[in-house]
């Protein structure tokens, strides 16, 4: 949720909108960062720029005092870990040698995994776009611009799991972006092929004729109406505050009517289709779904038939809004309104609906297939030099975001060799405590900044701008051949598309797309047909990569492996916001797909150990870490279940001498968190962010990650890949509670190990208390020390599993104090049971 300025009610804010203060934003660099590009800027200023282009982004590095301390601690911990391994091998004394062997293997893996994660973080770099410099260079005095073209892709798979209102808000935020209106186009890929999605798109185009000029006139932020109208006191930065109140009320009312029209579409389509079908007697038993213009919908029908169902229908391409130079094609259907837009640009960017053809005879290749269909269709229609893609549940939160990404692409230093610009992912529906670590700041604000100092961040699936030719598999300029042959065997058989690829490589730009004749649109539909990319390089070396559950990581790997670099864009106001699954089960399903896809990548030809010939060494290490990290969960699960040894009557030690072993462990673990504390400093995150990351990793390591490893084993044996499951964005039925999904516990088999670990540790603590009560008088000091150290481990696991315990409580978790009371009660009950059984067994033996 974008932050609101002030706390006054909606009416008060409209009567007196909060004006921008003009103060310089703070915190963009952070007090632990310093400029790293002073010399480059001085040289560029003296020379006037090597090729006439200015420096379009600022670079910052972590200050030396913090960075050198951080690196030194990493080195010290590495030495400590090696000494610990040596000590364990030297003292190979245990009560259970097989368990000792497994624990040593686990410790070695922990050390190796930690090193893979830590090495790429040796040189974090923050890069911030200089949008003012971009405007000075490319915005012309006559109001036009020489900025390059951008094709914006939005993908949606299902109107149920991914609510239509989210998708349309995403589209509206794109159409209202602060970028030259004739220089970008928006493409929606609908993998459901449902008419309701298309007609919602048309309704959105109509509403955009009011919303987009309103945003431009009053400098609205954010430009997704659902989010904007939820703000209690929107910060006003426009130039017409006296008109804002009336305009706001009018647009707000129109938006409410727009949502009502979206809600009524389902019944309207159904009634219309019933009416047309009753008038048609030549169709037999088939009941077609009809469009508003009286023609049959070529996609999936409500009453499905063989060639009109989800997964089997013809390809569809419909230009809903033509290029602004030719005017929109809504005709009299465009909504009329009373808002005065004199001196405001009312033009709307080009808007295109795509539903790629599907057939049971071909693999649809999930999201990667949809993106490649958009890539080919846009290549024929607009062929923009740059492409940015969004999941349908994200929206543009900062209207300058497209310009920000372009800053990196056009910069004179590494611009030509930059393949993609990745933005952090932010979410505005997460509960205030972020119970399941959805914000994932440790990764987005820590790991990604670290990779920014290497060859660049990995592709994260959404909020990423690409150079088109990089997606086409073309090498970067510094290692590209002089002449490139565009072959049908690689790009497909469409002559028009092959010509567009040649133009893209040669950077032949056209600001106006070809005339939309019937023949031309038929060709566009051909390149999105189900079979078009078969027997070609699509999904292998061209476009987004196929045959893997996570197309994002492997696509970024392929591009980096060709020698391209990427950039991480940090902005004061978050560029994009989206929806995250706050329900635990949905979150874990998402993790299974991500981690399973990572393992698939390791066992594919894109293995970081052998693929990517031009990868830098530490970039290769980072990709290796991304592909093997789920294996760590097997050893974590083993350790998490070890407390069951408390149930054994005799004392059992994994390692002797036990006290020294535990002290070694405590020191090594403590050093991890000291290093983490330094990461918190330079990453600009909080202890809560760091702690939630630790807690959810434990939950995932006892549920989702082992499940992904099991899926991978099955895949290797049966050649069946990870099942792609669209993460549901639907919320629970309770509309009065924004976080109702948080308290909805949905039991699935993958949660069995986590429940087992929780019960085992509750039982272990209870038994430990019972043993203390029984043997306190006869235990030696050493035994008491060992018991206390073992108990410390159990308590630590319980603290890490605290969010999972809350999940089990369901709605009772709204009062966490209940859990604080229940756990001690459970410990005491187990303790009493143990003492009782001990007394009874002692009496039987005595008898």
N, C-alpha and C positions, 0 to 999 in steps of 0.2 A: 504494500500500500504506500503510495507516495505520501510524504509527510504533509500535513496541513499546517498552515501558519495560523496560530492562534487557536482559541477554544470557544469562540463565540458561536452562536447558533447560525443556521443557514440564512435566515432572513436578515440578521444583522450583517452578515458578511456580504450579502448582495447590496444592501443599502450603502455600505461603506467598504468596498473591496480593499483588501490589504495591498498596499502599493509596495513595489520592490524598493528596497532601501538603497540599492546601488553599492552596497558594501562588497568588498572583494571576498570571494569564497575562501574559506580556510579549510585546511585538512587535505587538500589535493595531493600534496607531497608528503605531509606527515613530518613530525619533528625528528624522526630517525633517518630521514632521507636527505640527500644533497645532490645538486646538479652534477651530471656526469658528461654533459655535452658542451661545456664552456668553450673548449678549444675549437670544436667543430663549428660552433656558432660564430666565433670570432673569425675563423678562416672564411666561412661563407659570407660574412659581412664584408670582409676585405676584398674578396674576389667577386662579389656580386652573385655568387652561385655558379657552380660549374656548368650547368646546362640551362641557366635562366630560371630554375625553380628554387623557391625558398625552402628553408627547413620548416617542416609542417608539424613536427611534434617535439616535445621536450623529453629528455631522458634523465632519470634519477637513479642513483645507486644508494645502497645502505651505507650510512656513515661508518668510517673506518673503525672507530672504537667498538661499536656493536658488532660489525661484520667480522673483525679479527677475533673477537671473543667467541663468537658463534662458531667460526671455523676451528678454533683451538679446542673447544669443548667436543666437537665432533671427532677430532683426531684423538683426544684423550679417551673418549668413550670407546673408540675403535681399539685402542691399546688395551683398555680394561676388558673388553669382550674377548680379545685374543688370550689374555692372561687367564680369564675365567675358563675358557675352553681347555687351555693347558692344565689348569688346576683340576678340572673334572676328569680329564683323561688320566692324570697322575693318581688321583684318588678314586679309582674305579671300584668303590666299595658301596654296596647297596643291599638292602634286604630283599629287593625284587630286581634282579639283574636285567630281565627283559624290559621292565619299565624304565630302568636307568638308561638302557641303550636307546629306547625311543625318546626319552627326555633329552639325551645328548644330541640326537639327530634333530629334535625340535629346536633346541637352543642354537644349533649351528644354522638351521634354516631361519630362525628369528634374526640372528646376526646378519646373515646374507641379505634377507629381505629389508632389514633396516638400512643396510649400506646402499642397496639399490634405490631406496627412497631418499636417502640423505645426500648422496653424492651430487645429484643434479641441482641441489639447492645451494651450491657454494657461491653463487653470484647472482642474487636476485636483482632484477631490473624493473623499474616502473616507467611506463611510457604514457605520456598525456598529450592528446592532440591539441594543436594550436589552431582552433577554428577561425580565429580572427585573421591569422596569416593566410589561411585558405581563402577566405572571403576577399581579402585585399588582392589576391593573385588572380582569382577566377570569376568573381562577380564583376560584371562590366558596368560602366556608367549608365548605359541605356536601360538597365534593369534586367538584361539577359545574363546568361552565364555560359562559360566555356567548360564547365565541369563535365566529366565523362558520364555515360549512361549507366544506370543500375537496374537490374531485373530483380524484383523482390519475390521470393517464393514463400508461400504458406502451404503447409500440408495438414490435412485432416483425414482420418481414417473411418470415423464412425460418428454420426450425429447424436448417438445416445451416450456413448462413453465420453465423447468430447462435445459438450453442449454447443449448440449453434451460436448462442449469444457470445460465448468466449471467442469463437472463430470470427464473428463479424466485428467484434470490438478490436481484434487484432488487425483486421483489414482496414477499419476506419482510422486506426492510429497510423497505419502506413500511408494511407491516402492524404493524411493531414501533416505529414512530415515536412520539415523545413528544408526542402531540396527542390531545385528547379523542376516545375511540374512537367515540363516536356522532356525531362532527362531521366525519368524512371517510370517503370510499369510494375503492376502488382499481378501476380499469377496465383490463383488458388487451385491446389490439387485436391480433388475430392475422391478418395479411394472407395467410398461407398457407392458412388454413382447414383445417389438418391436425388430425386427431383426437389425435395424440400431444401436440400443444400443449395441447389442452383437458384431457386426462387428466393431464398433468403439472401443470396448474393446480389440478386437484382434489387431487392428491397434496400439492401445496404448501399448500393450505388445511388439509389434515389435519395436516401437520407444524407448521403455524403455531400450532395449539392447544397445542403444547409450546414452540416457539421464542419466541413473543411473550411469554408470561408469564415465561419464563426471563430474557429481556432486561429486563423491567420489574422483576423481583425483584432482579436483581443489577446494574442500571444498566449493561448491556453496551454497549460501543462498539468497533467499528462493529457495526451490527445486520444485516449480511449474513453469514450463517454461514460461507460459503467463505472470506471474508477474515478473519473473526474467528478461526477455528480455525487459520489459518496463523500467527497471532501466537505468538512464542516465549514471551513473558511479558506477557499482557494486563494493562493497568492496571486495578485493581479499585477502583471507587468506590461499591459497594453497601453495604448495612448488615448483611449476613449472611455474613461471610467464612468462618465455621466450616462453613456448609452449601455453600459454593461448590464445593469440590473434588468432592464426590459429585454435585452437580447438573451440573457441567461434564462429568464423565465420562459421565453418563447421556445428556445431550443430544448430546454428541459421538458417542456410539454410535448414537443414533437418527438423527442426521444422516447417518452412513455408510450406514445401512439405507435412508434416504430416497433417497440418490443411487443406490443399487443398484436401487431400485424404478423410478426414472426411466430408468436404463439398460436395464431389462428391458421397458419399455413397448412398444417397437417390435415385439419378437417376440411379446409377449402380444397386442397388437392384431391382428397378422397371424394368429396361431393361432386366436384367437377368431373372426375374420372367416371364415377357412377353414371352421371348424366350423359356423357359422351358414349359410354359403352352401351347404354340403353338405346341410343340412337343408331348404333352400328350393329347390323345383323349379319355382316359378312365375315365376322371374326371367329365364329364358332364359340368355343368355351373360353377363349382367351379374354382376360380382362386387362386391358392396357391402362397405363397411367398416362394422363394427358396433360400437356403444357397449357399455359394460359392462351397461347395463340391458336389452339385447336389442333395441334399436331401431337403425335405420340412421342413420348419421352424415349430417347434411344438408350437410356441407362437402365438401372434396376427398377422394376415395377413393384407396386405395393403388393399385388397378387402375382407372385413371381412365376415366370415361365423359363424355359431352357435358355433362351438367349437374352433374358431380361431379369437377371438376378445378380445379387452381389457376388462377384467372382466370375461372372460370365456376361459380358455385354460389350458393345462396340465402344471405340474411343470417342470422346466428345471434347470438342474445343469450341467455346463460344466467347466472342469478344463482347463483353457486357458494356464497356465504355471504350470507344475508339481513342486514338491518340488525340490529345487536346488541340493540336493544330487543325484537326478535322472536325472538332466539336464532338461532344458526347452524343450517343445515339439512343437516348432515352425518349426523345420526342416529347409529346405532351404528358407522358407518364411522370416526368420529373416533378417532384413535390414543389408546390408554391408556398411561399412564406412571406412574412411581413418584415423581416430583418433587413435593415439598410446596409448593403454591401458596396456602397459607392467608394471608389478608390481602393477596393479590396479585390485581389485576384480570385475569381470564382471558378477558374478552370480546375478540372479533376484529372489525375493521372490515368493512363490507360489501365483497364481492368479486364482480366481474362480468366475465364473458368475452364478448368481442365479436369476431365475424368478419364484416365488412361484405359484403353481397352484391356479386358481380362478374358481369359479362357482357361478351362480346366486342363487344357493340354500344355500349358506353360506355367512355369514358376513366376509368380508376380514380384518376387524379391523385395517385398515389404516396402519400407520407407525409401530405401535406396532406389528401387524401381520407380517409385512415384517422383522422386527428385530428378532422376535421369530423364523421365518423360517431360518434366517441366523444362529441363535443360535443353532438350531438343526442340520443343515447341517454341520456347523463347528465342532460340537461335534463329528460327525462321521469321518470327514476328518482329523482334526488337534487337536481338543480337547485342545486348549491352556488354560493355567490357567487363563489368563487375556484377556479381550476383550475391545476394544475401538471403539466407533462408531462416524461417521461423517455424517453430511448432505452433499449432493453432491456439494454444492456451497461453501464449506470450503476446505482449503488446509493446509498442515503442513508448517508453516512459520519458524519454528525452528527445524532443523533436529535432535536435541537432545530431542525433546518433549516426545518421547516414553520412553526414559531412565529416564526422569524427573518424569513421573508418577510412574514408577517402584520403584523409590527411596522411595516413601511413602508406597508402598505395601510390601517392604522387610525390612523396618526399624524395629529394635528390640523392639521399644516402643509400638506402636499401629498398627504396620503393619499387623499382623494376624487378627486384628479386624476391619481393614479398608475394606469396601465393594467397594467404588468407589472414584476416584480422579477426581474432576471437574476442568477444566481450564476456565479462563475468555474468553468471546467471543469478538473478535475484527473484525472490518470490514474495508476494504480498498477501498470501492467505495462510501463512504459517502461524501457529499458536505462539503467543508471546514468549513462552518458555522454550520453544523449539524442541519439544520433547524428543523427537526422532532425528534431530540433526539435519533437517531439510535445507537449512541455509548453507550448510557445508562450507563455511567461510575458510576453514583450514585449507581446503583444496582450492577454492576460487581465488582467495586473497593471499594464499601462501604458496602452494605448489605451482600455480600458474605464473605467478610473478617470478618464481625461480626459473622456470623453463623459458621465460621471456629473456633471460640472460644467456640462453644457449641458442638453439636454432629456432626457438619459439614454442608457444603453447600448442597442445594438441587440439584437434577439432572436437568440439563438445556437442555437436548435433543441432544446435540452434543458436541464433544470435551471432552468426559468423558470416563475414563478407569474403567471397572468393574472387580471384581473378579467373575469368572464364577459361582462358587457355590452360591454366594450371589444372582445372578440372578435366580438360580435354586430354591431359597426359603429356602436354608439351613441356620440354625442359626449360629451366630458367635461362635468361639471356647469357649469363656467364659461362654456360656449358651447352648452348644450343647450336645445332647445325645451321649452316647458312641457308640451306633450302630444306623445307619440310614437305613431304609428299602426303597429301590427304587421301587416304585409301578407303575404299568402300568396305574392305574386309575388317577395317578397324572402327569406322564410324557409322556403318550402315549404308543402305543402298539408295537413299534419297539424294538425288542430284542437287536439289535446292539446299539441302542441309550441308552437303559436302562443300558447296560454294560458300555457305555462311561460315563454316569452319575456317576456310582459307582467308576470308575477310577478317575473321577474329584474330587469326595469327598475324596477319599483315596490318592489324589495327586500322582497317578501313571502316570508319565510323559513319553511320547515317542516323540522324536524329529523328527521322520519320520512317515508320515501318512501311512495307509494301502495301499496295492497294489490296483491300480484303475481298478479292474476287472469290467466287464459289470454287473455282479450280484451286486457287491458292489455299483456301481453308481446308479443302479435301486433302491436300498434301500435308498440312499441319496435323490433321487427324490421323494420317498414315504414320507419321513418326511417333505417335503415342499409342499405336496399336499394340496388341499383346505380343506379337511375334517380331516386332521390328528390331529389337536389339539382340535377337538370337543369332548365333554364328557370327558374332562381331566382337569387338574389344570392349563393349559396354559392360560395366561391372567388373572388369578385370584391370585393364590399364587405362580405361577411359571412364570418366564420370565417377559416381559414387560406387563403392565396391559392394559386390554381391556375396551371397553364400556365407553370411556371418550375421549374428544377431545385433551387433553394434557396428553399423556401417560408418559411424563417425570416427572412431579411433583408427580404424584400418585405412580409411580414406585419407586422413591426415598423415598417417605413416607413409602411405604410398607417395604423397606429394613431397613430404620431407625427404624421403629416400631418393627423390630425383634431384635434390640439391636446393630446392626452394626453402625459404624461411617463412616464419609467421610472426605476427605481432599480437600483443595483448593490450587492449585499449582500456585505460582507466579514466573514468569521468567523475567529476564532482557529483553531478546528479546521475543516478544509475540510468544507463542507456535503455535497458529493457527490463520488464518484470513479467512474471508468469505465475502459473498455478502449480503447486507441488502436492503430491499425495500425502495428506497428514494422517491418513489411516495406516496403522502399522502394517497390516497385511498387504495393502496396495503398495506401500513403500518397499516392503521386502520382495514382492513380485518384481518390482522395478529393478532392485538390486540383483536378483537372480539373473535377469536378462543382461544387465550390464556386465556382471562378473562372468557369466557364462560366455558372453561374446568375447570377453578378453581372453579366456582360456581357448576358445576356438581360434583366435588369432595366433596364439602360441603354437598350435598344432596345424597351422596352415603354411602356405608358401610365403605368407607375410610375417613369419617369425622374426622378431627383432635380431635374433642371433645370426640369421643368414640373409635376410632381405634388406632392402634400402641401401644400395651401394654407396650413396653419397651422404649418409647420415653421419653426423659428428658423434664422437665416442660417447659423450655424456648424454646426448639426445637418445642414442641407442639404449643406454642404461635406463633412462626414464621410461622408454617404451617397453623394455623388458620387465620393469617393475609393474607397469600397467597390465601386463599379460599374465603374471604369475602370482600376484598378491592373494587371490582367493585360496591358494594352497596353504597359506599361513593358518587359515581357520581350522584345519585338521589338527594341528598341534595345540592351538588354543583350546579346542574342544576337549582334547585329551587332558590338558592341565585342569580345565574347568570341572571335569568329572572326577579328578583325583581325590577330592575331599571324601569320597565314599570310603576311603581307607580309615577314616575315623571309626567306621563300624566294625573294624577288625579289633578283637579284644587286645591283642598284643600291639606293642609299639612297632610301627613300620616306617622306615626312612628311605626316601628316594636316593639320598646321597649322604654319606658319612665322610667327615664330621658334619652334622646337620646344621649346627649353629653357624659355622663358617660359610656353609653353602648358602644359607638364607641371607646372611650379611652381604655376600657377593651379589646375590639377586637384588637386594634392596638398593645397593649402591648403583648397579647398572640401570635399574628401573628409575631411580631418582635422577640419574643423569639424563635419561630420555626426557623427563619432564622439565629439567632445567633448560635443555636445548629447546624444548617446546615453548618455554617461557620467553626465550629470546626470539623465537619465531613469532610469537604473539606480538612482541614489540614492533618488529619491522613490518609485519603483515597488517598491523592496525586492527586486529581482532580482539575479542574479549576472552576472559577465562571461561565464560559460559560457552562460547563457541568451541573452544578447545575441549572442554569437558564433555559437551554433548557429542563431539566427534569420537571421543574415547568410548563413551557409553554405547553409542550406536554401533561402533565397530565390534564391540563385544556381543551385542545382540545379533548382528549380522553374521559373526563368526560362529555362532551356535545355531544358525538357521539358514539364511540365504546363501552364504558362501559355501558351506558343505553341500547344499543342494545343487549349486552350480557345478561343483566338482563331480558330484554324482552324475549329473546330466552329461558332463563332458566324457566321463568313463563310458556311459551308455552310447554317446555319440561315436566314440572311437570303435566301439564294438559293433554297433548297428548302422552307423553312418546316418543317423537321424539327428538333425541339428537342434539347437535350442529353440523351444517353442516361443514364437513372437506373440506377446500378449499386450494389447494396448492398455496402458495404465488408465483406469477409469478416473475421470475428473468430475463425475457426478457426486453430489454431496448427499448426505443422509436426509431423510424426509423432514427432520426438524428444522424448519426455516427460521425459528426464533433463536437458534444457536449457531453462530457462524462456524464453530469448531465441533459440531456434532459428530463428524466423522472421526474425530480424535478419540472419542469414547465408545466407538462401535468396534467390538472385538469380533473378528471373523477368523474362526479357527481353521487352520489348514495343516496338513501333515508336516510341513517344514518346521513348525513351531514345537514339535515333540522334543527335539534335543534341547531347546531352550528351556522348556518346562522341566525337563529332567535335570538340567544343570541347576535350575533354581531350587527344585525340591531337594536335590543332593546337598546343596550348600546350606539350606535351611536345616536339613537333618544333621549335617555335619556340625553346625554351630550348636544345635541342641544337644547332640551327643557329647560334644566337647565340654559343654557346661555340665552335663551329667557325669562325665568322667572326672571333671574337676571336683564335683561334690563328693564323689565316691573315693577318689584316690588322693585328694589334696594332702591328707595326713601322711601318706607313705611315699609320695613322689619326691625325688631329689630336686635340687635347684635346677640342674640341667634339664630334667624332664619337664619341669614347670616352664622353663624358658622355651623348650622345643614346642610345647603345647601352645604357648602364647604366640610364637612365630607362625605356627601352622594356622592358628585361629585368625591371625591377621590376614593371611591369604584368603580365607573364606569370606571374611568381612569385605575385603576389597572386591571380590567377585560380586557379592550382593549389592554393593554400591554401584558397580557398573551395570548391573541388571535392574536397577531401580526403575527406569522408564518402562521396562517390560512388565514389572510387577504392577505398575500403575495401569498398563494396558489391560491386564487380566481383570482389574477391578471395574472396568467399564465406566459407567457414569459416577460410581462412587469415587473415582479418581479426582473428581472436582474438589474433593476434600482430602488432600494428601496426608493430613494428620491421621486419617483412619489407617493408612498403611503403616505409618510410624508406630501406631499402637498394635496393629495386628502382627507385625513381624516379631516383636519381643514376646507376644503371647504365644506365637507358634514355637519360638525357641524354648520357652518355658515348658510347653506341653511335651515337646520331644524330650527335653531334659527329664521331666517327671516320668515319662514312659521308660526311658533308659534306666533310671534309678530303680523304678519298680521292677522291671524285668531282671535287673542285676540282683536285687534282693530276693526275688522269687527263685532265680536260678541258683543263687547261693544257698538258699534254704533246701532246694531239692538235692544239691550235691551233698550238703551236710547230712541230710536224711539218709 
